[in-house]
């Protein structure tokens, strides 16, 4: 018995290789379409985040105004008043407004969908057709 592929096996092998390569083209097209379809959705999210960050800008401006007003009032008071319970409470109020975390919101998007190009068709095509002697 010879260890070699029959004509029918060679034909089937070539058909399988063609099927795998055609299917890979389909996968590549589907991945490209998937990534392209996500772009408008990303844009919508980015627009919504920008609107939110505009609100944060207004919040920062308000916090700075409140902090500045409180700081000015506290500095206008005597040192004795500043050390009193009311003075300490005012300082805590001022510091709370200064310490707010109002950094812009950031949204991270995952990378585009990718697949590693399979080498199955090449491996099948490179497999020996017959045993070497």
C-alpha positions as a LaTeX table, in Angstrom:
\begin{tabular}{lrrr}
\hline
Residue & $x$ (\AA) & $y$ (\AA) & $z$ (\AA) \\
\hline
Unk1 & 0.00 & 0.00 & 0.00 \\
Unk2 & 1.35 & 3.36 & $-1.02$ \\
Unk3 & 1.04 & 6.26 & 1.32 \\
Unk4 & $-0.26$ & 8.91 & $-0.99$ \\
Unk5 & $-3.43$ & 10.87 & $-1.48$ \\
Unk6 & $-5.84$ & 9.56 & $-4.03$ \\
Unk7 & $-7.11$ & 11.76 & $-6.81$ \\
Unk8 & $-10.42$ & 12.03 & $-4.95$ \\
Unk9 & $-8.59$ & 13.04 & $-1.74$ \\
Unk10 & $-6.57$ & 15.67 & $-3.61$ \\
Unk11 & $-9.76$ & 17.07 & $-5.11$ \\
Unk12 & $-11.46$ & 17.08 & $-1.69$ \\
Unk13 & $-8.40$ & 18.71 & $-0.09$ \\
Unk14 & $-8.42$ & 21.49 & $-2.68$ \\
Unk15 & $-12.16$ & 21.96 & $-2.17$ \\
Unk16 & $-11.70$ & 22.22 & 1.61 \\
Unk17 & $-8.90$ & 24.77 & 1.15 \\
Unk18 & $-11.10$ & 26.85 & $-1.16$ \\
Unk19 & $-14.01$ & 26.64 & 1.30 \\
Unk20 & $-11.80$ & 27.77 & 4.20 \\
Unk21 & $-10.35$ & 30.68 & 2.21 \\
Unk22 & $-13.82$ & 31.79 & 1.06 \\
Unk23 & $-15.13$ & 31.55 & 4.62 \\
Unk24 & $-12.15$ & 33.57 & 5.87 \\
Unk25 & $-13.00$ & 36.29 & 3.37 \\
Unk26 & $-16.54$ & 36.27 & 4.77 \\
Unk27 & $-15.20$ & 36.59 & 8.32 \\
Unk28 & $-12.95$ & 39.49 & 7.32 \\
Unk29 & $-15.88$ & 41.27 & 5.67 \\
Unk30 & $-18.11$ & 40.67 & 8.71 \\
Unk31 & $-15.44$ & 42.00 & 11.10 \\
Unk32 & $-14.96$ & 45.09 & 8.93 \\
Unk33 & $-18.72$ & 45.70 & 8.85 \\
Unk34 & $-18.96$ & 45.17 & 12.63 \\
Unk35 & $-16.19$ & 47.69 & 13.32 \\
Unk36 & $-17.71$ & 50.20 & 10.89 \\
Unk37 & $-21.15$ & 49.82 & 12.50 \\
Unk38 & $-19.69$ & 50.68 & 15.91 \\
Unk39 & $-18.21$ & 53.98 & 14.76 \\
Unk40 & $-21.52$ & 55.93 & 14.80 \\
Unk41 & $-22.29$ & 54.49 & 18.23 \\
Unk42 & $-18.89$ & 55.62 & 19.50 \\
Unk43 & $-19.61$ & 59.08 & 18.12 \\
Unk44 & $-22.92$ & 59.19 & 20.01 \\
Unk45 & $-21.18$ & 58.22 & 23.25 \\
Unk46 & $-18.44$ & 60.81 & 22.69 \\
Unk47 & $-21.08$ & 63.49 & 22.08 \\
Unk48 & $-22.92$ & 62.54 & 25.29 \\
Unk49 & $-19.67$ & 62.54 & 27.28 \\
Unk50 & $-18.79$ & 65.99 & 25.87 \\
Unk51 & $-22.17$ & 67.31 & 27.01 \\
Unk52 & $-21.57$ & 65.87 & 30.47 \\
Unk53 & $-18.09$ & 67.40 & 30.61 \\
Unk54 & $-19.61$ & 70.78 & 29.66 \\
Unk55 & $-21.75$ & 70.39 & 32.77 \\
Unk56 & $-18.65$ & 69.58 & 34.77 \\
Unk57 & $-17.00$ & 72.77 & 33.52 \\
Unk58 & $-19.94$ & 74.76 & 34.87 \\
Unk59 & $-19.72$ & 72.78 & 38.14 \\
Unk60 & $-15.98$ & 73.61 & 38.45 \\
Unk61 & $-16.68$ & 77.28 & 37.84 \\
Unk62 & $-19.41$ & 77.25 & 40.50 \\
Unk63 & $-17.17$ & 75.42 & 42.98 \\
Unk64 & $-14.35$ & 77.91 & 42.38 \\
Unk65 & $-16.74$ & 80.81 & 42.89 \\
Unk66 & $-18.11$ & 79.37 & 46.14 \\
Unk67 & $-14.60$ & 78.56 & 47.37 \\
Unk68 & $-13.32$ & 82.01 & 46.44 \\
Unk69 & $-16.24$ & 83.79 & 48.14 \\
Unk70 & $-15.85$ & 81.72 & 51.30 \\
Unk71 & $-12.07$ & 82.19 & 51.32 \\
Unk72 & $-12.43$ & 85.97 & 50.98 \\
Unk73 & $-15.00$ & 86.12 & 53.78 \\
Unk74 & $-12.87$ & 83.98 & 56.08 \\
Unk75 & $-9.76$ & 86.07 & 55.41 \\
Unk76 & $-11.75$ & 89.24 & 56.22 \\
Unk77 & $-12.53$ & 87.85 & 59.68 \\
Unk78 & $-10.27$ & 88.14 & 62.68 \\
Unk79 & $-7.85$ & 85.39 & 63.58 \\
Unk80 & $-9.87$ & 84.77 & 66.74 \\
Unk81 & $-13.05$ & 84.24 & 64.68 \\
Unk82 & $-11.17$ & 81.96 & 62.25 \\
Unk83 & $-10.09$ & 79.77 & 65.18 \\
Unk84 & $-13.62$ & 79.69 & 66.66 \\
Unk85 & $-16.12$ & 76.88 & 66.01 \\
Unk86 & $-17.87$ & 79.03 & 63.40 \\
Unk87 & $-14.56$ & 79.85 & 61.76 \\
Unk88 & $-13.54$ & 76.19 & 61.67 \\
Unk89 & $-16.93$ & 75.25 & 60.21 \\
Unk90 & $-16.54$ & 77.93 & 57.54 \\
Unk91 & $-13.06$ & 76.66 & 56.71 \\
Unk92 & $-14.39$ & 73.08 & 56.40 \\
Unk93 & $-17.17$ & 74.38 & 54.11 \\
Unk94 & $-14.63$ & 76.21 & 51.95 \\
Unk95 & $-12.26$ & 73.23 & 51.85 \\
Unk96 & $-15.08$ & 70.86 & 50.89 \\
Unk97 & $-15.89$ & 73.01 & 47.85 \\
Unk98 & $-12.23$ & 73.26 & 46.95 \\
Unk99 & $-11.74$ & 69.50 & 47.26 \\
Unk100 & $-14.53$ & 68.36 & 44.95 \\
Unk101 & $-13.40$ & 65.91 & 42.30 \\
Unk102 & $-14.82$ & 67.42 & 39.13 \\
Unk103 & $-12.36$ & 66.03 & 36.59 \\
Unk104 & $-13.69$ & 65.41 & 33.10 \\
Unk105 & $-15.32$ & 62.07 & 32.50 \\
Unk106 & $-13.35$ & 59.82 & 30.18 \\
Unk107 & $-14.71$ & 56.79 & 28.39 \\
Unk108 & $-12.39$ & 54.16 & 27.04 \\
Unk109 & $-13.47$ & 52.21 & 24.02 \\
Unk110 & $-12.24$ & 48.70 & 23.31 \\
Unk111 & $-10.07$ & 48.24 & 20.28 \\
Unk112 & $-11.64$ & 47.21 & 17.02 \\
Unk113 & $-12.57$ & 43.57 & 16.70 \\
Unk114 & $-9.77$ & 41.60 & 15.11 \\
Unk115 & $-9.07$ & 37.98 & 14.38 \\
Unk116 & $-5.72$ & 36.40 & 13.86 \\
Unk117 & $-5.65$ & 35.14 & 10.34 \\
Unk118 & $-5.87$ & 31.36 & 10.56 \\
Unk119 & $-3.36$ & 29.28 & 8.65 \\
Unk120 & $-5.46$ & 26.13 & 8.43 \\
Unk121 & $-5.85$ & 26.26 & 4.64 \\
Unk122 & $-2.09$ & 26.74 & 4.19 \\
Unk123 & $-1.34$ & 23.89 & 6.60 \\
Unk124 & $-3.67$ & 21.57 & 4.71 \\
Unk125 & $-2.16$ & 22.66 & 1.39 \\
Unk126 & 1.39 & 22.16 & 2.71 \\
Unk127 & 0.69 & 18.69 & 4.10 \\
Unk128 & 2.46 & 16.00 & 2.09 \\
Unk129 & 0.64 & 14.36 & $-0.75$ \\
Unk130 & 2.65 & 11.19 & $-0.37$ \\
Unk131 & 5.16 & 9.58 & 1.94 \\
Unk132 & 8.73 & 10.34 & 1.06 \\
Unk133 & 10.98 & 7.38 & 0.52 \\
\hline
\end{tabular}
